[in-house]
Amino acid sequence: MEEIKSDNLEFDYQSVFEVDDYLYFYEDGLTAERTEREVNFLIEQMGITPSHRILDIPCGFGRHTNLLAEKGFEITGVDFSSGFLEIAEKEAKERGLTVNYIQEDMRNIAFREEFERIFMAFTSFGYFNDNENIQVIKNFYKALKPGGLLCFDTFNRDQFLKKFLPFIVSERGDDLMIDRNRFDCKSGRLYNRRMVIRNGQIKQKPFFVRLYNYNEINQLLTEVGFKIKKVLGNWRGDDFTFDSFTMITIAEK
């Protein structure tokens, strides 16, 4: 079975986040109600106003981006996936929305003090090596205007490991997505030997994600220059505690 070696800090991003399989297994959980709740959270907790320019990165298929545009905000969506962007742009056009969609890797963005608010949702941080993860945060810092806010959610590593599952099986009809997980305590990375069985075909999609604890996230952000404004434990806005499965950090430039 294919597995990423601990010293090989690259994986096939196009395969792991391939649009058709990804949405096939995840879309049932990405309801309009959930998206509305998360967007309202961002507006309230980040104090977003119509005067703000907003960056959604990675924006995926635009579920947050297009809703914020529909609510009257000026927003840019960035993602590396042409497939996700095609869906996002098509929906924006059908809804008569004005959204600036850009295809780019978050490690390579070159914005300079263009946005008042940046958010990164759906636990999208940590899929590169440590230096590249830091570079992503530096890129966000450069992209924000002074006083601008960054918001992103990650797994709370302490709680994630407390409830660690070595095998997770997702079913849809006769199709399966099987996650076989291993945590490397030295690197702080979760290695997943994901296998998708769909339409009689088997696809191997191994990947890793760096899991951070509260102190590591705080240190990473402050070393880049951010000031931590608040840390919340879920998209309802509850306080962050040891028992929180999610860690949502809001930091100011």
N, C-alpha and C positions, 0 to 999 in steps of 0.2 A: 504493500500500500504506500502511495506517495506521501511523503511528509517533508516539511521544510526543516532543514537542519538549523540548529541554534546559531550557527555562524553564517547562515545565509539569510540576510535581512532584505530579501526581495521576494515578491511573489507575483503571480500573474493577475494584476488588478482587473484587467479587462474580463478575464474568465470569472473571477470571484464575484464581481459586480456586473456581470452580464445581465442586460436588462430583462430579457424574457424570463429566465429562471428566477431571478431575484424578485421581480414583482409577482410572479406566480405563487411563490411561497409566502411573501410578506404582505401583499396588498390587502388581504382580508382584515389585517390589524391596523391598516392605515386609513381609518374611516374619516369621513368629513367632520364628524363630531370631534375626533381626536385632534385633527388639524386645527379646527376652530379653537379648541381649548389651548393648544400650544401657541398659536398665534396671539391669542388674547393674553397669555402669560408673558410673551415677549414684549408686547406693547406696554403692559402694566409694569413689569419688573425692570425693563430697560428705559421706561419713560419715553417711548418713541412718539414723536410728533410729526405732523405733515412737513415740517421744515427740514427733517433729517433725511440724509441719503443713507440707505441701508445696503449692506452686502450680506447675501445668503451664500455660504460656501462650506461644504459642497451642497449645491441646491438640489441635486438629484433630479427628479421629474417635476420639480417646481410646486410641490403641494403647499409649502409655506410661502414661497415667493409669489405665486399667483394670487393667493388669498390676500397677502399684504398689499399687492398692487390693486386688487379689487376694493380694498378698504381705503384707497387713495394715497398710498405711500409711494415714494420714489425708491425703487429697489433694483439692484443688480444681482443676478444669479450666476454663479461660477461653478462649473463641474468639469471633470476630465472626460466624462462619458458623452460621446456624441449621441448615443441612443437615448439616454435620459433627457438630454437637452432637446432632442427632437420632439419628445412627448411634451415637455414643458412649453416649448414654443408653439406647438400646435394647439394646446389647450388655451394658452394666452390669446392666440389669434381668434379662436372660437368664442372666447369670452369678451373680446374687444379690449384687451388689456395692453398697456404699454410697459414692457419689461425688457431690460437690457441683459440678454443672456450671452455669456462668454464661455468658450471651451478653453480650459486651462487647468493645469496641475497646481494645486494650492502651494506646492513647494516653489513654484516659479512665478507667482503673481508679482507684479511690479507697481501696484498702486502706491501713491504717495499722498497721504493726508487728504483722501478723497471722501471718506465716510465718517458719519457721526456714530453709526451703530453697525456692528458686525456680529453675526451669530452663526454658529456651527451646530446643527442639531442631529439627532438620531445617532448619538455616540459615534461620531465620525472621526474622532481624534485618536491617534496612536498607531496608525497602520504603516508607519515608516520606521527607520532606525532612529535612535535617540537624537542624533544630531539633526536629522531631517525634521523630526517632530518639533525640536526647538526652533528650527528655521521657519517652520509654519507659523509659530507664535510670533517670531520676529517680523515676519511678513505682515501679519495682522496689525502689529504695533505700528509699523510704517504706514499702513493703509488708513489708519484712524487719524482723524484730526485731534489736536490736543483737547482733552476732556471727553473724548469719545469712549464708548463702552463696547466691550467684547463679552459675549455670552456663549458658553458651550457646555454640553453635557457629556459626562463620561460615566463609566461604571465606577461605583465605589468598590475599590479592590478588596477592602476588608470584608464587606458583606458578600461580595461576589464569591470569595474563597470560602466563606462560612457555608454557603449554599452550593458549593461547586458540584457540578454534574459532569462526569467524564463522558457521558453519552446523552445526546438530546436528539430525539426523532420528531420531525415535523411531517405531518401527512396531509395530502390533499388528493382525495380520491384514491387511486391506486399508486400515486406517486409519493416518493419519500425524499426528504432532505435529512441526512444523518450527519450530525456534528460529533466528532470524536476529539475530545479536548484533553490537552496536557498543559499544566502550568509550570513554567520554569522559574523557580524562586530566585535564581541568580540574576536573571535579566528582567524579571517582572513581566514576562510576555506569556500570553495565552496562545498556544499553538493548536490550531484546529485543522484536522484532516477531514474536511467537509466532503461528503459524497452525495451527489444528486442522482436519484434514480427516477427517470421520467420518460414516459412513452417507450418503455423497454430499453432505454439507453442509460448507461452509467457514465457519469462525469466526475472526475476528481478535481476538487477546487480547494486545495490547501491554502491557508493564510495564517497570519498572526496578528495580534493586536497587543500593544503595550498597555498594561493596566496600572493605573496610578492610584496612590492613596492621597488623602487630603494634604498632607505635608508636602508631598512631591509636586502636586499641582500648584500649591502656593509658592513654593520655591522657584519652580520653573517660570511662573508669571512674574514674580517680583524681580528675578534676575534679568529678565528682558526689559523691565521698567514699569510694568503694570502695578497698580494698587488694587488690592482685593476689596470690592465693595460689599459683596454678600455671597454666601454659598447656601444653596437650597437643596432639599432632599428629593424633590419630585416636581412634576409639572403643575401640581396644585399650589405650589408655593410654600409648602411646609418646611420647617427648619431642617437643616442637615444634621443627622445623627449617625451613630454607628450602624443602626439598623436600616439606614437609607440604602436602597439598591442603586440609586442614581445620585450623582453629584453634579449639580448645576452651578457653575461658577460665573459670576459677573465681575469683571475687572475694568478699571478705568485707566486710560492713558494719561 
